Amino acid sequence: MSGIVVRRIGPTAYAALGPAFAELARHALEPNPHMAPAAVSAATLLAEEDDIVVLCAWYSEALDFEQMVGVWALRRERDWRSGFAAVLVAPVLPLYEVSSLPVVDRDHALEASRALMRYLLASGDLPRTLALPLLPLEGPGHAALAEACRTTGSVIATCERWARPVMIAQPGDDPERYLRRALGSAYKKRMQQFRAVIKSGALTFRRSRGQAAVEALDSFLTLEAAGWKGKAGTAIACIPEDTAYFRRLAALFAAEDGLLVDTLLLDGKTLAMGLLIESAGRRHFLKIAYDETQARHSPGRTLTVAMLRADLAGTPPECLDSGAGDGVDAGTYVWGERREMGNALIGIGRNRIGLARAAALSRMWLRRLREAVRARSGRASPPKHP
């Protein structure tokens, strides 16, 4: 008898399911690397293992055959961010923005999404509120989740919305064609800036993968710590727990050929670096670091132009997700497509969310008030990027 069954496991057991997840990602409606065993295993350095809940949906059409058709990695949370109400958060560590969506097989997307939601509805020991701070509000993944909510009597409430830059190349795109389309009226100015950097010295782009990317991570951490984040004490290298997390994340993704570090050099000196992870043809930009003494060269934007040129010179990813949060100016990037994102909450089997929603709205208004005060005082907010 065929059907879908959902099983709950912990991060240790899930770590052994790397091959099954990789196969699911290849057939996924929307790949999401932050649901991968590598990401969950790394997250255990910053989150308690007992708080991590991994739901795996399995499709069986014969007694001796099972296929993974869905994964949703979540974490129990109950603190000021949830209004001291118990919630389940996805992704496990929403520090470096990608997506809160579960990964579901495209041929079983609706069934798997419904099965995951029904499991949560029937679980008496799990919170009845989902906090999804990085939820795409459009696309097939959101449509499947919305339908699963409808069939379980669950309600999605969105507290904040923003547009996230992504790159989705069209057939026949080359760097020139894409940049003209993406930048529009800003094309001439942006490319003049890029060519000015080339004229100022020898500009070199280097892409490292696998173990080479792991080795490049030290340079990335040093570069980030040399800027304002280092002075503020928020750079990865300034926080031992974050350093350990990123090293483990890098090592685990590199072992599956899913780690990239892009480096842009000017006359042999590092201008900017980008840290990225891949899953099933989709690339996700986690963090950027750049030499702030070279601000006149717009090092961050120059790096993204060089990345785009390298991508379109070969086989581009199906999608490059900038990972930009709600506080990031979309114009910072050269990737021309936009995806609507939201900070969302789901009341499982009910339409009341209560404290968690009040906390989310309070954080939103406090952040807006802080930004307004900074604007009036003439103090710009520090640049934000995942």
N, C-alpha and C positions, 0 to 999 in steps of 0.2 A: 504494500500500500504506500503510495507516494504522499509526501507532505513535508512541512517545514517545522522543525523543532528548535527552540532556543535554549541554550545552556549558558549558565553563568559560571565564569571561571575567574581566577585571580591572575595577576600579572606574571607570576612564575610559570604557571601552566600555559599561559598565552604565548610566552616567549618561544615555546617549542612549535608554534603554529606559523612560523615565518613562511615556509613554502606554500601552505594553504592560503595565507593572506596574499602572497604575491600572485597566486593564480586568480584569486577573487579580484584583485586590483586590475589585472589585465582585462577582466570582463565587467568591470564596475560601471555603474551608471555615471558616477563621478568619483574618481580616485581621491583619496585624502590621506596623505602620509602621516598625519597625526593620530590616525587610528591604527597604524602599523605596530607590530610587536616591538620593533626597534624603538619607536617613540615612547611606548608605554613602559618598556624596560628602563629607558633613560629617566623617565619621569619618577620612578621609584626613589631616585636620589633626592627629590624635593617633595614628594608626597608619600604619605603612609600607605604601605601596600594594602592594609586592611580597608582603606578608604577607596581603593580602586576597584571598580566593577566593570568587567568586560563581558558583554553579551555577544554570543556567537550564534548565528542562525544557520542551521544545516538543512539541506534539502536531500531527501531520501526517496529514491524511486525503486529501490530493491533492498533486500535485507543486507547485502554485502557492499552497498555503495552509499556514500554520503559526500555531498559537495557543500563547501562553505559558501553561503549566498548572502551573508550579512554580518557586519561587525559594528558594534558601537562601544567605544571605551569611554567610561564616565568616572567621575570621582565624587564621593560624598563630601558635602561642604556644609558647615553651619557656623558662620561667623558674621561680622558686621557687613560683609559684602552681600550676604543673602538676607539681611535683616534679622539675623539670628534664627532664621527658619531653615529647616533641613531641606537641601536641594541636591540634585545630581547635576554635575557640571560636565560639559563636553566642549572642547577637548580637555583631557586630564590636566594639562598645564596651558591655559589660554594666555601665555605670556607673549608668544611670537605668532601673530595672527595668521591663521590659515582658514580653518573651517570647522564648524560644529557638527556637520552632517555625518550620519553613519555612512559606511561604505556598503552598498548593496549591489548584487549582481543585476546587470541590466535586463536579463531575461526573467528575473524573479523579483523585480524591484518593488512592486506593490505588495506582493505576498510577504516578502522579507520585512519591509517597513512595517506592515501591519503586525507581523509576528513579534517584532521587537517591541512595539508599543503595547501589544496585548500582554506580553510578558511583564512589562513594567506595571501595567494596570493590575495584574493579578498578584504581584509580589507585595505581600503585606509588610515586609521588613525593609523596603526601600522607600525613599522620599517620593512624594506624589507631585513634585515640581521639578521640571527640568530647566536649568539655566544654560542657555545657548548663546553666549555673548558674541559669537562670530558666525552667525547663520546667514548663508546666502538666501536672499528673498526672491530669487528667480532661478529658473533652470529646472531640469528634470528631477534632481535630488530633492529640491524643496517641494516640488509638486507631489512626489511620492510620500514625503513626510507629512505634508498637509492632508493628503487623503487618508493616511494612517491615523492622523489626529481626528479627522471627521468620523471615521468608523469606530473610534473608541470614545467618542464624546469628549475629546480633549480640545482645549482652546490655546491658540498661539497668540501671545501678546507681545508686541514689538515696542521697545522703549526708545531706541535710537536707530537712525538710519544714516547711511553714508554710501558714497560711490567708491568702489575699489578699482584702481587701474589693473587691467590684465592685458596680456597680449594673445590674440588669436589670429595667427597668420592665415591669409587666404591663398588659395592655389595661385602660383605665379608670382607671389610677393618676393621682391628683393629688397635690400635695405632702403634704397632710394624711394621705391614705390610705397613701401610701408610708412616710412617717416613722413613723406608728403601727406599721406592720408591721415596719419595719427596726429601730426602737429598742426596741420591746417595752416592758418594765417601766421602761426609762430614758427613755421618751418625755416624760413630764411634766417631769422634771428638765431634760432637754436643751432643751425648748422654753421653759421658764421662763428659762433662761440666755439664749436667743436673744431672747426678748421684753424681757429686762432691758437688752440692748444697744440695742434699738430705742428704749426709753424714755430711754436716756442721751443720745441725740442723733439727728441725721438720718443714717440708714443708707442708703447708696446702693450698688447693685451695677451694675458696668459690664463688659460683655463686648466685647473687641476682637478683630477678625479681620483677616487679610490684612496690608496695610501698616500699619494702625493697631496691630496686635499687635506688629509689628516695632518700631514706635516706642515702644510701652509696655515693651519689653524693658529699656531703660535704667533705668526706674523699678524694675523687678523686681530687677535686679542691685544697684541702690543699696540697696534695702530689705533684701535678703539680707545684704549686706556690713555693714549697720548692726547686725547681731545677733551671736550667739555665734560663728557661722561666720566672720564678718569678724575677730573677735578671735583666733580660732584659726588664721586664714590659710587656711581651707578653702573660703571663699565663692568662687563662680565669678569674681567681679570681682578676686579676689586672685591668680588664676592666669591669666596671659595666654593660655596655650594653651587652657584651658577656655573663657575668654571668647570667643576666636576661634571655637572649635567651636560654642558656642551661638549666636553671631551667624550663622554660616553655616547651621546647622541651621534656625534661625528663618526666615532669608531664603528658603531652598529650599522649606520647607513652606508658607510664606506665598504663594509664587508659585503653589502648587497649591491655595490656599484651605484648607490643612490645619493652620494655626496659630491658636491661641486664647490670649489672656491675659485671665483673669478678675480683676477688681479690686473689692475691697470697701472703701468709704470711710465713715468716721464723722465727721460734721460737716466733710466735705470733705478730711479727712486720711486717707491710705491706712492701712488696718488690716491687710489681707492681700492677697496676690496669688497666683494659680496659673498655671502654664505648662502648656499641653496641646497635643497634636497629634492629628490625626484621620486615619483611613484607612477608607474605605468604610463609613461609618456607625458606626464604633467610635471612641471617644474614650479617649485615654490621658493620664493625669495624670503629668507628668514631675517637676515640682518645685513647692514652695510656699515662700513667704517671708512673714513677718509682722512687725508692730511689736511687739517684745518688751516695750516699756514699757506695752503695753496687755494684758498677760497676763491681767488680771482678766476680760477679755471673751472669753477663749478664742478668739483671732482665727482660728486655723486651723480649728477646728470650726465657728465661725460662718460662715467663708467657704464650707465645704462645704455647709452648710445653704442658704446663698444660691444656690450653684451648682445644687443639686438643685431648689430652687424655680424657678429660671430654666429649667432643662431641662424640668421637667414642666409648666410653663406653656405650652410650645410643643410641638415634636416632639422627644422625648428621643432620645439616641443608642441604638442597639441594645444597646450595652454601654458602660459607663464603667469602665475599669480603673484602680484607684487606683495601681497600680505599686508597692505597698508591699512592701518586702523582709522578710526573716525577722526583723529586729530591730525592726519597727514594731508597736506595739500596735494591733490591728485595731479596738479600741473608740474609737480616735482619730477614726474616720470615722463618717459617718452612713449610708453606703451599706451596705445590709443583706445582700447576698448574699456568699457566700464561694467562692473557688476554691482548690483544693489545688495548691500549688506545690512544686517541689523543685529542689535542686541535684543535677543528674544527670550521669552519665558513660556513654558508649556505647562498648563495644569492638566495632569494626567487624569482623564475621566471626569473632569470638572471644569467649571468656568471661573472659579475663584482662585487667585494666585496670592493675594494678600501681601504679607510682609516682604516677600522677595521682590515683588513689583515695586512696592513703596521704596525699598532700598535702592533698586536700580534707577528709579526716577530721581531720587535724592542725589545719587552720585552724578547723574547727568546734569542736574541744575547747579550743583556745587561746582562742577568742572566749568560750566558756562560762566558762572559768576566769577570764578578765579581768572578765567581768560579775559573777561570784560574788565576786571580790575587791573590786570596787567596791561591791557590795551590803553586804558585811561592814564596809567602812570608812565606809559611810554616804554615799558619793559616787555620786550617780545618773549613769548614762550620759547623754551629751548626746543630745538628741532627734534621731532619725534619720528621714529621709524622702528619697525620690529627688528 
